[in-house]
């Protein structure tokens, strides 16, 4: 099922949408580092640059996030 949130998992099990899972209905969600990091706020790129560039390579934009400090469910 991947990483389903606590509320939705309870709802699916109670509605019979998922079978074969024993679930404690009194359980509370636990703190999840991966969820918090995945929901981190980021600033969007501006629609138009305020700086004028003259030469090729003067402005480089790259996605350089990582490596993650939290392992995925697949241990990556």
LOKOL-763711 format. One line per 3 residues: number of its first residue (from 1); for each residue z, y negated, x of C-alpha. Coordinates in nm, 4 decimals, padded with zeros to 6 digits, always signed. Last residue first. Layout:
<rs>
NUM) Z:Y:X | ...
</rs>
This chain:
<rs>
76) -00.0944:-00.3709:+01.7286 | +00.1728:-00.1347:+01.5901 | -00.0393:-00.0367:+01.2846
73) +00.2137:-00.2154:+01.0593 | +00.1493:-00.5208:+01.2761 | +00.3699:-00.6074:+01.5715
70) +00.5433:-00.9470:+01.5807 | +00.5162:-01.1807:+01.8821 | +00.1489:-01.2371:+01.8040
67) -00.0874:-01.2906:+02.0947 | -00.1940:-01.5346:+01.9873 | -00.3754:-01.8363:+01.8524
64) -00.6729:-01.9617:+02.0561 | -00.9225:-02.0615:+01.7877 | -01.1633:-02.2843:+01.9754
61) -01.2974:-02.6393:+01.9570 | -01.4689:-02.7910:+02.2624 | -01.5523:-03.1610:+02.2995
58) -01.7085:-03.2961:+02.6186 | -01.9148:-02.9756:+02.6434 | -02.2548:-03.1423:+02.5972
55) -02.2247:-03.5045:+02.7040 | -02.1784:-03.8334:+02.5174 | -01.8893:-03.7730:+02.2779
52) -01.7846:-04.0361:+02.0254 | -01.4245:-04.0060:+01.9090 | -01.3033:-04.0370:+01.5498
49) -01.4451:-03.6941:+01.4672 | -01.5342:-03.6287:+01.1051 | -01.3933:-03.3804:+00.8547
46) -01.0612:-03.3636:+01.0407 | -00.9478:-03.0105:+01.1258 | -00.6658:-02.8824:+00.9104
43) -00.3054:-02.8834:+01.0257 | -00.1213:-02.5565:+01.0121 | +00.1699:-02.4318:+00.8045
40) +00.3136:-02.0900:+00.8843 | +00.2689:-01.8367:+00.6034 | +00.1697:-01.5524:+00.8343
37) +00.4679:-01.6276:+01.0599 | +00.7113:-01.5981:+00.7685 | +00.5535:-01.2759:+00.6423
34) +00.5579:-01.1167:+00.9908 | +00.9246:-01.2112:+01.0447 | +01.0331:-01.0339:+00.7240
31) +01.3780:-01.1096:+00.5814 | +01.4775:-00.8389:+00.3357 | +01.4056:-00.8367:-00.0381
28) +01.6938:-00.7231:-00.2606 | +01.7601:-00.3709:-00.3826 | +01.9069:-00.3100:-00.7288
25) +01.5986:-00.1221:-00.8495 | +01.6380:+00.1321:-00.5696 | +01.2903:+00.2835:-00.5469
22) +01.1757:+00.6410:-00.5172 | +00.7991:+00.6312:-00.4832 | +00.5777:+00.9185:-00.5984
19) +00.3977:+00.7214:-00.8668 | +00.2565:+00.3709:-00.8786 | +00.1289:+00.1970:-01.1947
16) +00.4244:+00.3381:-01.3891 | +00.5267:-00.0075:-01.5136 | +00.8620:+00.0155:-01.3308
13) +00.6848:+00.1102:-01.0049 | +00.4325:-00.1762:-01.0337 | +00.6996:-00.4391:-01.1155
10) +00.9280:-00.3317:-00.8327 | +00.6372:-00.3491:-00.5855 | +00.5366:-00.6914:-00.7176
7) +00.8862:-00.8343:-00.6637 | +00.9229:-00.6954:-00.3102 | +00.5938:-00.8218:-00.1711
4) +00.3298:-00.5652:-00.0772 | +00.2625:-00.5074:+00.2934 | +00.0051:-00.2298:+00.2986
1) +00.0000:+00.0000:+00.0000
</rs>
